[in-house]
Amino acid sequence: MTRLPNPSNLKPESKAMSAQNIEITAYLKTHCGWSEGVRSVFRKYGLEFEEKDIIQNPAYRWEMEHKSGQPLSPCVIVNGTMLADVSGAEVEQWMVENGLLEHDVAEADAPTNSSCTDEQHAAMEAAARQAAGGAIRFVEN
């Protein structure tokens, strides 16, 4: 489970809402603009969440696809409700609209509605190469 700031360090309006029992599971990529936007929203509100890295653990990707019915990420489950293929901004909006958070006008520490940068794509490619043993193998039938 990812641990975030202690609720005593939050602003009063955020603290009141974070006292609720909010269970969050996030299916995210290691290096991804959309995934970092979701993490950023959770940091902004000091929310704890279980992160399931679908790049580092392919079983989590299968689990995400099975639960969400589609292959796109990020996917976030909040108190049993699946939010599939969402941005951080969409997660924040949904949580505010459903009374789980009180809107905080402060900016998040990363873009919440942004695709991956070239650097993030390069990092994902390098991680995939490393996971595959560093080389691409061609197999003939």
N, C-alpha and C positions, 0 to 999 in steps of 0.2 A: 504494500500500500504506500502511495506517495504521501508523505507528511508535509503539510504546509504550515504557514504561520499560526501561532497560537491565537485563538479567538480573542484573548485579552489584548492583543496588539491591533485588533481591527477597529475601524471607526464604529461609533455607537450604532449607526443605522445598519451596518453590515453585521455587527455582533448579534443583534436581536434575531436576525433571520438565520444566522449560522448555527444558532442553538438548536434549531430543528434537526430531527434525525433525517439527514439526506444521505442516501446510499447511491454512490456513483461508480460505475464501471465504464472506463473509456478504452475503446479499441483504437490505438493510435500507431502511427509510424514513427520510427526513431528520429528521422530527419525529414520533416515535412512542414510547410508553412501552415496548412490547414490544421494539422495536429498541434503545432505550437500555439496556434490561436486558441484552441480548446484549453490547453494547459494554462495559457495566459489568463483566461477567464477564471479558472479555478484558483490561480494564485491571487488574482484581484480580490476575490471574495473570501480567501482563506479557507477554501473547501478541500477536504480530504477526498481522495478518490483512488480507486484501484486502476492502475494503468496496465493494459495488456498490449504489449508491443507486437504488432502483427508482422513485423519484419524479422525481429529476433526469434520469434516463436511461431512457426507456421500453423501450429495447432490453434493459436488464437485467431489467425485469419479464418480458418475453417469455422471456428466457433462463431465469429462475427458474422460470416456469410450465412451460416445456419440460422442464427437468431434474428438477423435483420432481413433476410431474404434477398440480399443483393451484395455485390462485391466491393462497393466503394466505401472509403473511409475518409474522415473519422466517423465512428459510430459511438454513441454514448447512451448508456442505460441509466436513467435517473428514477430511483424508486420504482423500478420495474417497467418503466416506459422507454421503449427504444426510439432514439432519435438517430435516424440513419442518414449517412452522407451529409453531415452538418458542419458548419463553420463555428468558430467560437462565438461569433456574434449571434448566430441562430440559437446556440445552446443558452447563452445569457438571456436572450429575448424570451425563449420558452420558459425558463426557470422563473423569470420575473412575472410573465403572464399567468403562470400557474401558482403564484404566491409562495414560491420557495426562496426567492431572493427579493430584497428591496433594491430597486435600481440604484446603482452608484454611478454618478457622472464622471468619476475619475477614469482616466485613460488606463487601459491594460498595458502591461509592460512589453507587449509584442502585438503586431497586427492581428486582429481577430477575424479577418475576412480576406485572407491573402493566400495565393497559391505558393507552391514551393519555389525557392530561389534557385539559381543555377548552382550555387554552392551546396544547397540541400540535395539537389538531384545528383551531384557528383558524390556526395557522401553516401547516398543510398546505393549508387552504382558500385562504389568501393566496398561497401559492406556486403553487397550481394556477391561480388567477386571473391571476397575473403571467405564467405560462407560456402562457396562452391569450390574452395580449394585453390583459388587464385587463377585458375585457367578454365577456359571454355573447352569442353570436349564435344566433338562431333561423333555421333554414333550412326553407322550405316545399317540399314535393314537388310 
